[in-house]
Amino acid sequence: MSNDPDACLPGPLKDFVFDLHDSARRSMMPAEQVALYTGTFRELSSKYFATGPWPSPQSISDECGGDPLFLALYRELTHRHLHSVTRPQVHDRIDGWHVYRNLFDLILAEANGEGDKRHGDGLFILPEWAFDILHEFVYQFQGFCQFRTATYANVAKSADGGKQPPSHVTESLEALSQNRDAWAVETVLFYLHRLVAVGTQTNESKKVSVAFRYLGLFASVSLSRLECLLGDYCASLAALSP
């Protein structure tokens, strides 16, 4: 039996990762990426990962030359898939926070010229892909807040009845206590504002890639949505101002 973890991956999956990386970093052909993102990914998910996770970023790293930003995009894409086919538990929700922080930190670094130049200066992702990332970011923030509120309510209900909370509630409470910074609204707002700024910068000496413009545009929409959730209609409208 081979000790190479890559040898255990289906050939079509390795081809998909290689081709998706190529479409995002080298060829940057929209038609190619549309077929991969909206077609091949769903087909592979249905065939191999209908009820479970995709392989980890580490296991497919060789297929993209270890490109940190692409691996973060892959991690977000596959984490989003996992949320869609399973009922996320507390650790899945907290892991989601780290998934998005890592992705946005790398995007912002690359937008500011601090990325890993071995993988090229460009990045291309479809507007649909950019929308899905930002939409899911706010969706998972909202889901985490609802989960946290429900957990605290269950603890209070048990205490009022003079009983110990169920074990899964106790586990969730402990995890929340150990990760108090997870999905902090101030940090969520920070990332959305920074992505808007990157996507709308007007420095003529520095060309903004279309990927950053898409991300900035949908960050504005997501920011407006978040301000609605927070009950600030003025800020919600301001987020959509040109």
Backbone as JSON, one array per atom type, in Angstrom:
{
  "sequence": "MSNDPDACLPGPLKDFVFDLHDSARRSMMPAEQVALYTGTFRELSSKYFATGPWPSPQSISDECGGDPLFLALYRELTHRHLHSVTRPQVHDRIDGWHVYRNLFDLILAEANGEGDKRHGDGLFILPEWAFDILHEFVYQFQGFCQFRTATYANVAKSADGGKQPPSHVTESLEALSQNRDAWAVETVLFYLHRLVAVGTQTNESKKVSVAFRYLGLFASVSLSRLECLLGDYCASLAALSP",
  "N": [[0.85, -1.2, 0.0], [0.57, 2.21, -0.83], [2.28, 4.96, 0.74], [1.77, 7.48, 0.14], [-0.45, 10.06, 0.51], [-1.72, 11.35, -1.56], [-2.06, 9.47, -3.45], [-4.34, 8.16, -2.85], [-6.42, 9.67, -3.69], [-9.14, 10.19, -5.93], [-8.66, 10.13, -9.47], [-10.19, 11.98, -11.12], [-10.75, 13.95, -9.22], [-8.23, 15.02, -8.57], [-7.58, 16.06, -11.07], [-9.58, 18.0, -11.27], [-8.89, 19.84, -9.22], [-6.37, 20.69, -10.1], [-7.08, 21.88, -12.58], [-8.92, 23.84, -11.75], [-7.31, 25.48, -10.21], [-5.58, 26.34, -12.23], [-7.39, 27.83, -13.76], [-7.91, 29.9, -12.05], [-5.5, 31.13, -11.55], [-3.74, 31.11, -13.78], [-4.68, 30.62, -16.63], [-7.11, 31.99, -16.48], [-9.66, 31.93, -17.65], [-12.98, 32.61, -18.1], [-15.06, 30.87, -19.12], [-13.98, 28.33, -18.79], [-13.71, 28.21, -16.02], [-16.35, 28.48, -15.18], [-17.47, 26.03, -16.01], [-16.05, 24.29, -14.36], [-16.55, 25.22, -11.72], [-19.36, 25.44, -11.45], [-20.25, 23.09, -12.54], [-18.44, 20.67, -12.63], [-17.54, 20.55, -9.94], [-19.92, 20.13, -8.49], [-20.71, 17.71, -9.59], [-18.65, 15.96, -8.79], [-18.91, 16.22, -6.05], [-21.41, 15.07, -5.64], [-20.9, 12.46, -6.46], [-18.7, 11.48, -4.94], [-18.7, 12.7, -2.39], [-21.2, 12.99, -1.15], [-22.38, 12.95, 1.35], [-20.46, 13.74, 3.09], [-17.19, 15.16, 3.99], [-14.94, 16.87, 1.7], [-11.56, 16.03, 0.61], [-8.81, 17.14, 2.68], [-7.17, 20.4, 2.52], [-4.38, 20.02, 2.68], [-4.0, 17.51, 1.57], [-4.4, 17.84, -1.13], [-2.58, 19.61, -1.94], [-0.33, 19.35, -3.62], [-1.4, 19.42, -6.14], [-1.82, 22.04, -6.77], [0.53, 23.29, -6.52], [1.04, 24.07, -3.93], [-0.08, 26.57, -3.46], [-0.91, 29.13, -1.36], [-3.15, 30.94, -1.26], [-4.96, 29.84, -3.1], [-5.38, 27.37, -1.86], [-6.7, 28.24, 0.4], [-9.04, 29.19, -0.77], [-10.01, 26.79, -1.78], [-10.4, 25.45, 0.63], [-12.46, 26.99, 1.76], [-14.49, 26.59, -0.13], [-14.94, 23.8, 0.05], [-15.57, 23.57, 2.73], [-17.92, 24.99, 2.8], [-19.48, 23.29, 1.26], [-19.61, 21.1, 3.05], [-21.16, 22.18, 5.11], [-23.54, 22.29, 3.78], [-24.4, 19.7, 3.44], [-24.42, 18.42, 5.84], [-25.39, 18.59, 9.33], [-24.16, 21.23, 10.93], [-21.99, 21.15, 13.75], [-20.89, 22.55, 16.91], [-18.07, 22.76, 16.75], [-17.67, 22.7, 14.02], [-18.8, 25.11, 13.29], [-17.15, 26.95, 14.58], [-14.76, 26.32, 13.35], [-15.4, 27.22, 10.82], [-15.2, 29.97, 11.15], [-12.43, 30.32, 11.35], [-11.73, 29.44, 8.83], [-12.74, 31.48, 7.14], [-11.43, 33.77, 8.14], [-8.74, 33.15, 7.59], [-8.83, 32.98, 4.77], [-9.68, 35.61, 4.02], [-7.63, 37.16, 5.12], [-5.47, 36.36, 3.5], [-6.4, 37.15, 0.97], [-6.56, 39.94, 1.3], [-3.88, 40.49, 1.81], [-2.71, 39.77, -0.64], [-4.01, 41.56, -2.31], [-2.84, 43.87, -1.48], [-0.33, 43.63, -2.46], [1.27, 41.85, -1.12], [1.29, 39.16, -1.42], [2.13, 35.67, -2.2], [4.42, 35.61, -4.59], [5.28, 33.54, -6.18], [3.2, 32.23, -7.32], [2.12, 33.8, -9.22], [0.82, 37.06, -10.2], [-1.83, 37.45, -10.51], [-5.37, 36.94, -9.95], [-8.29, 35.22, -10.57], [-11.69, 34.9, -10.08], [-14.99, 33.78, -10.59], [-17.89, 35.97, -10.74], [-20.07, 34.7, -9.53], [-18.81, 32.91, -7.82], [-17.47, 34.69, -6.09], [-19.71, 35.96, -4.99], [-20.91, 33.77, -3.65], [-19.03, 33.21, -1.66], [-19.08, 35.56, -0.02], [-21.79, 35.69, 0.64], [-22.14, 33.3, 2.06], [-20.44, 33.79, 4.19], [-21.72, 35.78, 5.77], [-24.05, 34.39, 6.22], [-23.15, 32.19, 7.75], [-22.21, 33.57, 9.96], [-24.64, 34.57, 10.98], [-25.92, 32.11, 11.5], [-24.22, 31.09, 13.46], [-24.6, 32.92, 15.55], [-27.3, 32.44, 16.14], [-27.13, 29.77, 16.94], [-25.48, 30.0, 19.21], [-27.12, 31.56, 20.88], [-29.26, 29.78, 21.24], [-27.95, 27.73, 22.58], [-27.2, 28.96, 25.03], [-29.77, 29.47, 25.96], [-30.76, 26.9, 26.35], [-29.1, 26.05, 28.41], [-29.88, 27.8, 30.44], [-32.55, 27.04, 30.71], [-32.31, 24.42, 31.67], [-31.07, 24.95, 34.08], [-33.07, 26.37, 35.41], [-34.86, 24.34, 35.81], [-33.58, 22.83, 37.62], [-31.82, 20.91, 36.68], [-29.05, 19.16, 35.12], [-27.56, 20.31, 32.11], [-28.01, 18.67, 28.89], [-25.45, 16.48, 27.55], [-24.45, 17.24, 25.01], [-25.1, 19.92, 24.94], [-23.58, 20.91, 27.05], [-21.03, 20.4, 26.02], [-21.06, 22.12, 23.82], [-21.29, 24.59, 25.12], [-18.87, 24.71, 26.49], [-17.05, 24.78, 24.35], [-17.79, 27.21, 23.17], [-17.11, 28.95, 25.23], [-14.37, 28.72, 25.2], [-13.72, 29.89, 22.85], [-14.26, 32.71, 22.55], [-13.85, 34.81, 20.86], [-14.74, 34.01, 18.43], [-16.47, 34.64, 15.46], [-16.9, 37.32, 16.13], [-18.71, 40.29, 16.03], [-17.54, 42.77, 15.5], [-15.18, 42.07, 14.18], [-16.15, 40.72, 11.97], [-17.43, 42.85, 10.65], [-15.15, 44.4, 10.19], [-13.68, 42.87, 8.26], [-15.48, 42.91, 6.08], [-15.64, 45.66, 5.5], [-12.94, 46.14, 4.8], [-12.67, 44.54, 2.54], [-14.46, 45.79, 0.83], [-13.12, 48.24, 0.53], [-10.76, 47.42, -0.77], [-11.79, 46.47, -3.17], [-12.8, 48.74, -4.34], [-10.85, 50.63, -4.64], [-9.15, 53.39, -6.13], [-6.67, 53.89, -7.14], [-4.71, 54.77, -9.72], [-2.21, 53.9, -10.41], [-2.07, 51.35, -9.65], [-3.39, 48.52, -10.72], [-6.51, 47.08, -10.16], [-7.5, 43.8, -9.7], [-10.04, 41.9, -11.41], [-11.19, 40.01, -9.8], [-10.94, 41.03, -7.2], [-12.53, 43.24, -7.45], [-15.06, 42.07, -7.83], [-15.3, 40.79, -5.33], [-15.25, 43.01, -3.65], [-17.6, 44.31, -4.46], [-19.64, 42.47, -3.77], [-19.11, 42.31, -1.11], [-20.0, 44.75, -0.26], [-22.77, 44.43, -0.62], [-23.18, 42.33, 1.19], [-22.41, 43.58, 3.52], [-24.42, 45.49, 3.77], [-26.55, 43.76, 4.17], [-25.77, 42.61, 6.61], [-25.87, 44.85, 8.3], [-28.59, 45.24, 8.28], [-29.4, 42.98, 9.73], [-28.36, 43.73, 12.15], [-29.95, 45.81, 12.78], [-29.57, 48.44, 11.91], [-30.63, 50.62, 9.85], [-29.78, 52.9, 8.51], [-26.99, 52.58, 8.23], [-27.11, 50.32, 6.68], [-28.17, 51.25, 4.26], [-26.14, 53.06, 3.63], [-24.01, 51.37, 3.11], [-24.48, 50.55, 0.55], [-24.08, 52.73, -0.97], [-22.65, 54.53, -3.7]],
  "CA": [[0.0, 0.0, 0.0], [1.34, 3.44, -0.92], [2.22, 5.88, 1.87], [1.48, 8.8, -0.42], [-1.88, 10.31, 0.64], [-2.27, 11.81, -2.83], [-2.38, 8.29, -4.26], [-5.68, 7.69, -2.49], [-7.41, 10.58, -4.25], [-9.61, 9.83, -7.28], [-8.04, 10.9, -10.55], [-10.99, 13.15, -11.51], [-10.64, 15.0, -8.2], [-6.94, 15.68, -8.75], [-7.68, 16.85, -12.3], [-10.42, 19.15, -10.98], [-8.13, 20.81, -8.43], [-5.35, 21.25, -10.99], [-7.72, 22.74, -13.58], [-9.51, 25.0, -11.09], [-6.18, 26.36, -9.89], [-5.14, 26.94, -13.48], [-8.36, 28.84, -14.19], [-7.89, 31.01, -11.11], [-4.18, 31.74, -11.45], [-2.96, 31.21, -15.01], [-5.45, 30.88, -17.85], [-8.12, 32.99, -16.12], [-10.72, 31.87, -18.67], [-14.29, 32.48, -17.44], [-15.82, 29.7, -19.57], [-13.37, 27.17, -18.17], [-14.02, 28.21, -14.59], [-17.79, 28.23, -15.04], [-17.69, 24.59, -16.13], [-15.47, 23.63, -13.2], [-17.17, 25.65, -10.45], [-20.81, 25.17, -11.41], [-20.55, 21.75, -13.05], [-17.59, 19.57, -12.16], [-17.53, 20.47, -8.47], [-21.17, 19.52, -8.05], [-20.72, 16.31, -10.01], [-17.73, 15.22, -7.92], [-19.51, 16.21, -4.71], [-22.5, 14.1, -5.65], [-20.37, 11.12, -6.67], [-17.75, 11.02, -3.92], [-18.81, 13.35, -1.08], [-22.61, 13.39, -1.02], [-22.77, 13.12, 2.76], [-19.27, 13.95, 3.92], [-16.26, 16.21, 3.58], [-13.92, 16.71, 0.67], [-10.23, 15.88, 1.19], [-8.25, 18.35, 3.28], [-6.27, 21.16, 1.64], [-3.04, 19.45, 2.68], [-3.95, 16.31, 0.72], [-4.44, 18.18, -2.56], [-1.66, 20.73, -2.1], [0.58, 19.15, -4.76], [-2.1, 19.69, -7.4], [-1.83, 23.48, -7.04], [1.85, 23.81, -6.2], [1.07, 24.63, -2.58], [-0.5, 27.99, -3.51], [-1.67, 29.38, -0.11], [-4.44, 31.57, -1.48], [-5.87, 28.87, -3.72], [-5.73, 26.38, -0.84], [-7.71, 28.86, 1.26], [-10.27, 29.19, -1.55], [-10.47, 25.39, -1.79], [-10.89, 25.14, 1.98], [-13.77, 27.62, 1.93], [-15.44, 25.92, -1.02], [-15.28, 22.48, 0.57], [-16.23, 23.77, 4.02], [-19.29, 25.39, 2.46], [-20.16, 22.05, 0.87], [-19.88, 20.3, 4.24], [-22.29, 22.8, 5.8], [-24.77, 22.08, 3.01], [-24.81, 18.28, 3.44], [-24.47, 17.92, 7.22], [-25.85, 19.56, 10.32], [-22.91, 21.64, 11.57], [-21.9, 21.18, 15.19], [-20.21, 23.74, 17.41], [-16.69, 22.85, 16.25], [-17.76, 23.05, 12.59], [-19.1, 26.54, 13.21], [-15.95, 27.67, 14.98], [-13.79, 26.1, 12.27], [-15.79, 28.11, 9.74], [-14.65, 31.29, 11.46], [-11.01, 30.3, 10.98], [-11.69, 29.31, 7.37], [-12.94, 32.79, 6.51], [-10.36, 34.69, 8.54], [-7.54, 32.81, 6.83], [-9.06, 33.35, 3.37], [-9.71, 37.05, 3.85], [-6.28, 37.68, 5.38], [-4.64, 36.11, 2.32], [-6.91, 38.0, -0.1], [-6.15, 41.31, 1.58], [-2.43, 40.57, 1.64], [-2.41, 39.75, -2.07], [-4.5, 42.81, -2.89], [-1.89, 44.92, -1.09], [0.97, 43.32, -3.03], [2.07, 41.1, -0.14], [1.03, 37.75, -1.62], [3.21, 34.8, -2.62], [4.6, 35.89, -6.01], [5.6, 32.33, -6.94], [2.0, 31.72, -7.96], [1.63, 34.81, -10.15], [0.28, 38.3, -9.66], [-3.25, 37.57, -10.79], [-6.38, 36.04, -9.39], [-9.59, 35.34, -11.2], [-12.8, 34.05, -9.66], [-16.25, 34.2, -11.18], [-18.76, 36.75, -9.85], [-20.87, 33.77, -8.75], [-17.94, 32.39, -6.76], [-17.29, 35.78, -5.13], [-20.98, 36.11, -4.28], [-21.12, 32.64, -2.76], [-18.13, 33.37, -0.5], [-19.55, 36.62, 0.87], [-23.11, 35.31, 1.12], [-21.97, 32.25, 3.07], [-19.78, 34.4, 5.34], [-22.74, 36.39, 6.62], [-24.98, 33.31, 6.6], [-22.57, 31.42, 8.85], [-22.23, 34.45, 11.13], [-26.0, 34.55, 11.51], [-26.16, 30.79, 12.05], [-23.46, 30.95, 14.71], [-25.28, 33.72, 16.59], [-28.51, 31.73, 16.52], [-26.7, 28.58, 17.67], [-24.99, 30.43, 20.52], [-28.29, 31.96, 21.67], [-30.01, 28.56, 21.59], [-27.17, 27.0, 23.59], [-27.37, 29.65, 26.31], [-31.17, 29.29, 26.39], [-30.88, 25.53, 26.85], [-28.43, 26.0, 29.71], [-30.74, 28.5, 31.4], [-33.75, 26.22, 30.92], [-31.93, 23.31, 32.53], [-30.81, 25.49, 35.43], [-34.36, 26.71, 36.01], [-35.51, 23.1, 36.19], [-32.74, 22.13, 38.58], [-31.19, 19.77, 36.03], [-27.84, 19.38, 34.35], [-27.83, 20.34, 30.66], [-27.56, 17.48, 28.15], [-24.0, 16.47, 27.29], [-24.1, 18.0, 23.81], [-25.2, 21.34, 25.28], [-22.4, 21.2, 27.86], [-19.89, 20.44, 25.12], [-21.16, 23.36, 23.04], [-21.02, 25.72, 26.02], [-17.43, 24.73, 26.75], [-16.37, 25.24, 23.14], [-18.07, 28.65, 23.02], [-16.34, 29.65, 26.26], [-12.96, 28.69, 24.82], [-13.56, 30.62, 21.58], [-15.13, 33.87, 22.7], [-13.64, 35.75, 19.75], [-15.28, 33.45, 17.18], [-17.56, 35.37, 14.82], [-17.13, 38.62, 16.79], [-19.33, 41.17, 15.03], [-16.6, 43.82, 15.12], [-14.23, 41.52, 13.22], [-16.92, 40.48, 10.74], [-17.56, 44.17, 10.02], [-13.82, 44.81, 9.73], [-13.35, 42.2, 7.0], [-16.34, 43.39, 5.01], [-15.21, 47.02, 5.14], [-11.65, 46.07, 4.13], [-12.88, 43.99, 1.2], [-15.07, 46.87, 0.04], [-12.06, 49.2, 0.23], [-9.86, 46.83, -1.76], [-12.47, 46.34, -4.45], [-13.21, 50.03, -4.89], [-9.74, 51.59, -4.65], [-9.06, 54.08, -7.43], [-5.27, 54.23, -7.4], [-4.48, 54.45, -11.13], [-0.9, 53.26, -10.58], [-2.19, 49.96, -9.21], [-4.58, 47.92, -11.32], [-7.25, 46.18, -9.28], [-7.96, 42.65, -10.48], [-11.49, 41.76, -11.46], [-11.61, 39.2, -8.64], [-11.07, 41.91, -6.03], [-13.7, 44.09, -7.69], [-16.24, 41.25, -7.51], [-15.35, 40.6, -3.88], [-15.63, 44.29, -3.06], [-19.0, 44.57, -4.77], [-20.52, 41.61, -2.96], [-18.88, 42.66, 0.29], [-20.93, 45.87, -0.01], [-24.11, 43.85, -0.47], [-23.18, 41.57, 2.44], [-22.35, 44.55, 4.61], [-25.78, 46.02, 3.9], [-27.35, 42.68, 4.77], [-25.38, 42.48, 8.01], [-26.4, 46.0, 9.04], [-30.02, 44.96, 8.47], [-29.5, 42.04, 10.85], [-28.01, 44.46, 13.38], [-30.99, 46.8, 13.02], [-29.13, 49.8, 11.59], [-31.04, 50.81, 8.46], [-28.97, 53.96, 7.92], [-25.73, 51.96, 7.84], [-27.43, 49.38, 5.62], [-28.24, 52.04, 3.02], [-24.82, 53.66, 3.36], [-23.15, 50.33, 2.58], [-24.75, 50.4, -0.87], [-23.85, 54.01, -1.64], [-21.51, 54.48, -4.62]],
  "C": [[0.88, 1.25, 0.0], [1.16, 4.3, 0.32], [1.91, 7.3, 1.43], [-0.02, 9.06, -0.32], [-2.52, 10.74, -0.67], [-2.69, 10.63, -3.71], [-3.77, 7.77, -3.98], [-6.77, 8.56, -3.1], [-7.84, 10.11, -5.64], [-8.96, 10.72, -8.34], [-8.85, 12.12, -10.96], [-10.91, 14.29, -10.5], [-9.32, 15.76, -8.35], [-6.95, 16.55, -10.01], [-8.49, 18.12, -12.05], [-9.63, 20.22, -10.24], [-7.08, 21.49, -9.31], [-5.96, 22.25, -11.96], [-8.33, 23.99, -12.94], [-8.43, 25.99, -10.69], [-5.68, 27.07, -11.13], [-6.08, 28.05, -13.92], [-8.33, 30.07, -13.29], [-6.58, 31.79, -11.16], [-3.45, 31.94, -12.77], [-3.82, 31.54, -16.23], [-6.49, 31.97, -17.65], [-9.22, 33.08, -17.18], [-12.07, 31.64, -18.0], [-15.04, 31.21, -17.83], [-15.3, 28.43, -18.92], [-13.76, 27.08, -16.7], [-15.5, 27.98, -14.32], [-18.06, 26.73, -15.05], [-17.19, 23.86, -14.89], [-16.25, 23.94, -11.93], [-18.64, 25.25, -10.37], [-21.16, 23.76, -11.86], [-19.74, 20.65, -12.39], [-17.59, 19.44, -10.65], [-18.79, 19.78, -7.95], [-21.23, 18.04, -8.41], [-19.84, 15.47, -9.1], [-18.28, 15.13, -6.5], [-20.58, 15.14, -4.61], [-21.97, 12.67, -5.72], [-19.55, 10.61, -5.49], [-18.04, 11.55, -2.51], [-20.24, 13.82, -0.81], [-23.01, 13.64, 0.42], [-21.58, 13.39, 3.67], [-18.34, 14.99, 3.34], [-15.4, 15.84, 2.39], [-12.57, 16.49, 1.37], [-9.7, 17.22, 1.71], [-7.39, 19.11, 2.29], [-4.87, 20.56, 1.56], [-2.93, 18.28, 1.69], [-3.97, 16.63, -0.77], [-3.44, 19.29, -2.89], [-0.76, 20.58, -3.32], [-0.08, 19.51, -6.09], [-2.15, 21.18, -7.75], [-0.49, 24.12, -6.66], [1.94, 24.45, -4.83], [0.68, 26.09, -2.51], [-1.39, 28.3, -2.3], [-3.05, 29.97, -0.34], [-5.43, 30.6, -2.13], [-6.3, 27.8, -2.71], [-6.77, 26.93, 0.12], [-9.06, 28.93, 0.54], [-10.87, 27.79, -1.6], [-11.06, 25.03, -0.43], [-12.27, 25.75, 2.22], [-14.83, 26.92, 1.1], [-15.89, 24.59, -0.44], [-15.92, 22.56, 1.96], [-17.69, 24.17, 3.8], [-20.11, 24.17, 2.02], [-20.54, 21.23, 2.09], [-21.07, 20.86, 5.02], [-23.61, 22.5, 5.09], [-25.28, 20.64, 3.09], [-24.84, 17.67, 4.84], [-25.06, 18.99, 8.12], [-24.63, 20.0, 11.13], [-23.03, 21.67, 13.1], [-21.05, 22.37, 15.61], [-18.8, 23.87, 16.84], [-16.66, 23.15, 14.76], [-17.97, 24.55, 12.43], [-17.88, 27.39, 13.58], [-14.87, 27.52, 13.92], [-14.11, 27.0, 11.09], [-15.24, 29.51, 9.92], [-13.18, 31.35, 11.04], [-10.83, 30.15, 9.48], [-11.78, 30.68, 6.71], [-11.87, 33.79, 6.9], [-9.09, 34.42, 7.73], [-7.68, 33.24, 5.37], [-8.98, 34.86, 3.19], [-8.36, 37.69, 4.14], [-5.39, 37.51, 4.17], [-5.1, 36.97, 1.14], [-6.44, 39.43, 0.09], [-4.65, 41.49, 1.42], [-2.07, 40.61, 0.17], [-2.86, 41.05, -2.74], [-3.55, 43.96, -2.6], [-0.47, 44.63, -1.58], [1.86, 42.53, -2.11], [1.9, 39.59, -0.32], [2.28, 36.99, -2.05], [3.37, 34.91, -4.13], [4.96, 34.65, -6.84], [4.4, 31.83, -7.73], [1.36, 32.76, -8.88], [1.02, 36.0, -9.44], [-1.23, 38.37, -9.76], [-4.1, 36.58, -10.04], [-7.66, 36.3, -10.14], [-10.56, 34.37, -10.55], [-14.07, 34.64, -10.25], [-17.03, 35.09, -10.22], [-19.63, 35.84, -8.98], [-20.07, 33.21, -7.57], [-17.74, 33.45, -5.68], [-18.56, 35.99, -4.31], [-21.19, 35.01, -3.25], [-20.26, 32.75, -1.5], [-18.7, 34.38, 0.49], [-20.92, 36.3, 1.44], [-22.99, 34.29, 2.25], [-21.33, 32.81, 4.34], [-20.81, 34.99, 6.3], [-23.75, 35.34, 7.09], [-24.43, 32.52, 7.79], [-22.44, 32.27, 10.12], [-23.6, 34.43, 11.79], [-26.31, 33.2, 12.16], [-25.44, 30.57, 13.37], [-24.14, 31.71, 15.84], [-26.55, 33.02, 17.07], [-28.18, 30.48, 17.34], [-26.25, 28.95, 19.08], [-26.15, 30.83, 21.43], [-29.08, 30.74, 22.13], [-29.28, 27.76, 22.66], [-27.34, 27.63, 24.96], [-28.78, 29.47, 26.85], [-31.38, 27.89, 26.96], [-30.23, 25.38, 28.21], [-29.31, 26.65, 30.78], [-31.99, 27.69, 31.72], [-33.45, 25.05, 31.85], [-31.71, 23.77, 33.97], [-32.11, 25.82, 36.14], [-35.09, 25.45, 36.49], [-34.71, 22.29, 37.19], [-32.06, 20.91, 38.01], [-29.88, 20.17, 35.38], [-28.18, 19.44, 32.87], [-27.4, 19.04, 30.01], [-26.09, 17.6, 27.77], [-23.62, 17.29, 26.06], [-24.2, 19.5, 24.05], [-23.99, 21.76, 26.12], [-21.15, 21.31, 26.99], [-19.89, 21.73, 24.3], [-20.81, 24.57, 23.89], [-19.53, 25.83, 26.29], [-16.67, 25.25, 25.55], [-16.59, 26.73, 22.91], [-17.25, 29.46, 24.02], [-14.87, 29.74, 25.9], [-12.68, 29.46, 23.54], [-14.46, 31.85, 21.57], [-14.96, 34.89, 21.56], [-14.23, 35.24, 18.43], [-16.49, 34.24, 16.72], [-17.93, 36.66, 15.58], [-17.62, 39.61, 15.74], [-18.38, 42.27, 14.59], [-15.62, 43.32, 14.06], [-14.92, 41.19, 11.9], [-17.07, 41.79, 9.96], [-16.23, 44.63, 9.45], [-13.49, 44.18, 8.38], [-14.2, 42.7, 5.85], [-15.93, 44.78, 4.55], [-13.87, 46.99, 4.39], [-11.8, 45.53, 2.71], [-13.54, 45.01, 0.28], [-13.99, 47.86, -0.39], [-11.13, 48.68, -0.85], [-10.51, 46.79, -3.14], [-12.83, 47.65, -5.11], [-12.08, 51.05, -4.92], [-9.55, 52.14, -6.05], [-7.64, 54.53, -7.74], [-4.91, 53.79, -8.82], [-3.14, 53.74, -11.35], [-0.95, 51.78, -10.21], [-3.5, 49.38, -9.73], [-5.22, 46.92, -10.36], [-7.79, 45.03, -10.11], [-9.48, 42.55, -10.39], [-12.0, 40.95, -10.28], [-11.83, 40.08, -7.43], [-12.26, 42.86, -6.21], [-14.99, 43.33, -7.4], [-16.39, 41.08, -6.01], [-15.76, 41.89, -3.18], [-17.09, 44.62, -3.27], [-19.92, 43.76, -3.87], [-20.27, 41.79, -1.46], [-19.79, 43.84, 0.67], [-22.33, 45.36, 0.22], [-24.22, 43.1, 0.86], [-23.13, 42.48, 3.65], [-23.73, 45.17, 4.85], [-26.69, 45.01, 4.57], [-27.05, 42.54, 6.26], [-25.94, 43.64, 8.84], [-27.9, 45.86, 9.23], [-30.23, 44.02, 9.66], [-29.23, 42.73, 12.17], [-29.0, 45.58, 13.69], [-30.6, 48.23, 12.73], [-29.44, 50.08, 10.11], [-30.22, 51.89, 7.77], [-27.64, 53.4, 7.4], [-25.95, 50.98, 6.7], [-27.51, 50.1, 4.27], [-26.89, 52.61, 2.64], [-23.87, 52.64, 2.74], [-23.32, 50.16, 1.08], [-24.53, 51.69, -1.66], [-22.62, 53.89, -2.54], [-20.25, 55.04, -3.97]]
}
